[in-house]
Amino acid sequence: MEFGTIEREVYVEASPEVVFEVVSSPDHLKQWWPDDARYEPVPGSSGEIVFGDRDADGMVVALTVVDVRPPRLFSFRWTHPADQVAAEGNSLLVTFALTPSGGGTLLKMTEAGFREMGWEAAVLEQQYQEHSSGWDFYLSRLAPYLATLELRP
């Protein structure tokens, strides 16, 4: 296995505009992915997402917004050291690409940059597998969350 890029596609019954808000807004993001999210959804914005309780054993992860093109694309780099600027080689790039499809949206999530991190083979495989299973779990929560929203075109 290459352990290079994770790709997932999810069809959701919502417009690209609504799905874009749900994958780019911190308020929506923390309803289906991390427990907390703090950043501005504008290119260059730095912030963080938190898994678990920030004050206990939670994991705080640095995040930097890379590209924002409503309602078609939102991307960010994450997992870089908080005291460094996110770049290829010290972070992973996550992209949400949205395409209208029928009455809904096809969401393609891509996470790239694993091989560029310079990890030893065992760490690379572990990180790739953890992220892969994580995306399977969290992306499965996206459609049910969208279904709770009052959807507007």
C-alpha positions in Angstrom: 0.0 0.0 0.0 1.2 3.5 -0.8 0.0 5.4 2.3 0.0 8.6 0.2 -3.5 10.0 -0.1 -6.8 9.2 1.5 -9.9 9.8 -0.7 -13.5 9.5 0.2 -16.7 10.4 -1.7 -20.0 11.0 0.0 -23.3 11.9 -1.6 -25.5 14.1 0.6 -29.1 15.4 0.0 -28.2 19.1 0.4 -27.1 21.9 -1.9 -23.4 22.7 -2.4 -24.0 26.0 -0.6 -25.3 24.2 2.5 -22.7 21.5 2.4 -20.0 24.1 2.0 -21.1 25.9 5.2 -21.1 22.5 7.1 -17.5 21.6 6.0 -16.1 25.1 6.4 -17.7 26.8 9.4 -16.2 26.0 12.8 -19.7 26.0 14.3 -20.9 23.4 11.9 -17.7 21.4 11.8 -17.8 20.7 15.5 -21.2 19.1 15.2 -19.9 16.2 13.1 -16.1 16.1 13.3 -14.0 17.6 16.2 -15.3 18.5 19.6 -14.2 22.1 19.2 -13.0 24.2 16.3 -11.5 27.7 16.3 -10.5 29.4 13.1 -11.8 31.9 10.5 -12.9 30.3 7.2 -10.6 32.6 5.2 -7.3 31.7 3.4 -4.4 32.1 5.7 -6.4 31.9 8.9 -4.7 29.8 11.6 -6.6 28.1 14.4 -7.1 24.7 15.9 -9.5 21.8 16.3 -9.8 19.8 19.4 -10.7 16.2 19.9 -11.9 15.4 23.4 -11.7 17.8 26.4 -9.1 20.5 25.8 -8.4 20.8 29.6 -8.1 17.0 30.2 -6.5 14.6 27.8 -7.9 16.1 24.6 -5.8 16.5 21.5 -5.4 20.0 20.2 -4.4 20.1 16.5 -3.2 23.2 14.7 -5.1 24.1 11.5 -4.4 26.6 8.7 -7.0 27.5 6.1 -5.5 27.2 2.6 -8.3 27.8 0.0 -11.9 28.9 0.2 -14.0 29.0 -2.9 -17.7 28.9 -1.9 -19.6 26.8 -2.6 -17.2 24.5 -4.4 -13.9 24.0 -2.4 -12.6 24.3 1.1 -9.1 23.2 2.1 -6.8 23.4 5.1 -3.5 22.1 6.4 -3.3 20.4 9.8 -1.1 18.4 12.1 1.8 20.8 11.8 3.6 22.0 15.0 1.6 25.0 16.4 4.8 27.1 16.4 5.5 26.5 12.6 3.8 27.8 9.5 1.9 25.0 7.8 3.6 23.8 4.6 4.2 20.7 2.6 6.4 18.4 4.6 5.1 19.4 8.1 1.4 19.1 7.6 -1.4 17.2 5.8 -3.6 18.9 3.2 -7.3 18.2 3.5 -9.6 19.3 0.6 -13.4 19.2 0.4 -14.5 19.5 -3.2 -18.2 19.9 -3.8 -20.0 19.1 -7.0 -23.8 19.4 -7.6 -25.3 16.0 -8.3 -29.0 15.4 -8.9 -30.8 17.1 -6.0 -27.8 17.0 -3.7 -24.0 17.3 -3.6 -21.2 14.9 -4.2 -18.5 15.7 -1.6 -15.0 14.5 -2.3 -12.6 14.6 0.6 -8.9 14.2 -0.1 -6.2 14.1 2.6 -2.6 14.2 1.1 0.9 14.6 2.3 1.5 11.5 4.4 4.7 10.5 2.6 6.1 14.0 2.6 6.0 14.1 6.4 9.3 12.2 6.7 7.9 9.6 9.1 9.5 6.2 9.5 7.6 3.4 7.7 5.8 2.1 10.8 4.7 5.6 11.8 3.6 6.5 8.3 1.4 3.3 8.2 0.0 3.9 11.6 -0.9 7.6 10.9 -2.4 6.7 7.5 -4.5 3.9 9.0 -5.7 6.2 11.9 -6.6 9.0 9.6 -8.3 6.6 7.1 -10.5 5.0 9.8 -11.1 8.4 11.3 -12.5 9.8 8.1 -14.7 6.7 7.6 -16.2 7.4 11.1 -16.5 11.2 10.9 -17.7 11.5 7.3 -20.5 9.0 8.1 -21.8 11.6 10.5 -22.0 14.3 7.9 -25.3 13.2 6.2 -27.2 12.7 9.5 -26.1 16.1 10.7 -27.1 17.7 7.4 -30.5 16.1 7.8 -31.0 17.9 11.2 -30.6 21.3 9.5 -33.3 23.4 8.0 -32.0 23.1 4.4 -32.4 26.1 2.1 -31.4 26.1 -1.6 
